[in-house]
């Protein structure tokens, strides 16, 4: 497990790229862009159980939605920590593939014509 200490020189993407897991505990989001960015670069993600995250979950089956309960979050993070690295990597690859499939420009171009 990697721990990242942020410095003022690091950008959001530097931190994201060096992280093992993306966690969104938002209680409201319109369009969860940061979550979608993390999925798009192949990060395993845990997200709060809110409407906008449900919309993403429909597109990305490996996204884990966690209820607003401290014990549930602790359990989800512990399960991630004890997941073997190969499985974490596979989850990340699946996340990236799902986002690419859904947001592929060719798919949209074909649906417009």
C-alpha positions in Angstrom: 0.0 0.0 0.0 1.4 3.4 -0.9 0.9 6.5 1.1 1.2 9.8 -0.7 2.3 13.0 1.1 1.2 16.0 -0.9 3.4 19.0 -1.4 2.5 22.3 -3.1 4.3 21.2 -6.3 2.1 18.1 -6.8 -1.0 18.5 -8.9 -4.3 16.6 -8.4 -3.3 14.2 -11.2 0.1 13.6 -9.6 -1.6 12.6 -6.4 -4.2 10.5 -8.2 -1.6 8.7 -10.3 0.4 7.7 -7.2 -2.7 6.6 -5.3 -3.9 3.0 -4.9 -7.5 3.9 -4.3 -9.8 6.8 -5.0 -12.4 7.6 -2.3 -15.4 9.9 -2.7 -17.4 10.6 0.4 -19.5 13.4 -1.1 -23.0 13.8 0.1 -24.0 15.6 -3.1 -22.4 15.9 -6.5 -24.0 17.0 -9.8 -21.6 15.4 -12.3 -18.9 13.5 -10.4 -15.9 14.5 -12.6 -13.2 13.6 -10.2 -14.7 10.1 -9.7 -14.9 9.7 -13.5 -11.3 10.8 -13.9 -10.1 8.3 -11.3 -12.1 5.5 -13.1 -10.8 6.6 -16.5 -7.2 6.3 -15.4 -7.9 2.8 -13.9 -8.1 3.4 -10.2 -10.2 1.2 -7.9 -12.8 3.5 -6.4 -15.1 3.6 -3.4 -17.9 6.2 -3.6 -20.7 7.3 -1.4 -24.2 6.0 -2.0 -25.7 9.1 -3.7 -27.8 9.5 -6.9 -25.0 10.8 -9.2 -22.7 7.9 -8.1 -25.6 5.4 -8.8 -25.7 6.8 -12.4 -21.9 6.0 -12.8 -22.4 2.6 -11.1 -24.8 1.7 -13.9 -22.0 2.2 -16.4 -19.1 0.9 -14.3 -20.2 -2.3 -12.5 -17.0 -2.6 -10.4 -17.6 0.8 -8.7 -18.4 0.1 -5.0 -21.1 2.3 -3.4 -20.8 2.7 0.3 -23.6 3.9 2.6 -23.2 6.9 4.9 -22.1 4.7 7.8 -18.7 4.9 9.4 -18.5 1.1 10.0 -19.4 0.4 6.3 -16.6 2.7 5.2 -14.0 1.2 7.5 -15.1 -2.3 6.3 -14.8 -1.3 2.6 -11.4 0.3 3.0 -10.1 -2.7 5.0 -11.4 -5.1 2.4 -9.6 -3.1 -0.3 -6.3 -3.2 1.8 -6.5 -7.0 2.1 -7.4 -7.5 -1.6 -4.4 -8.8 -3.5 -2.6 -6.5 -5.9 -3.6 -8.6 -9.0 -7.2 -8.2 -8.1 -6.9 -4.5 -7.5 -5.1 -4.1 -10.8 -7.9 -6.0 -12.5 -10.6 -3.8 -10.9 -8.7 -0.7 -12.2 -8.4 -2.1 -15.7 -12.2 -2.9 -15.7 -13.0 0.6 -14.5 -10.9 2.1 -17.3 -12.4 -0.1 -19.9 -15.9 0.7 -18.8 -15.3 4.4 -19.0 -13.6 4.2 -22.3 -16.5 2.1 -23.7 -19.1 4.5 -22.5 -17.4 7.8 -23.4 -15.7 6.8 -26.6 -16.2 9.6 -29.2 -16.8 7.0 -31.9 -19.8 5.7 -30.0 -21.3 9.1 -29.7 -20.6 10.0 -33.3 -22.3 6.8 -34.5 -25.3 7.5 -32.3 -25.8 11.0 -33.8 -25.6 10.0 -37.4 
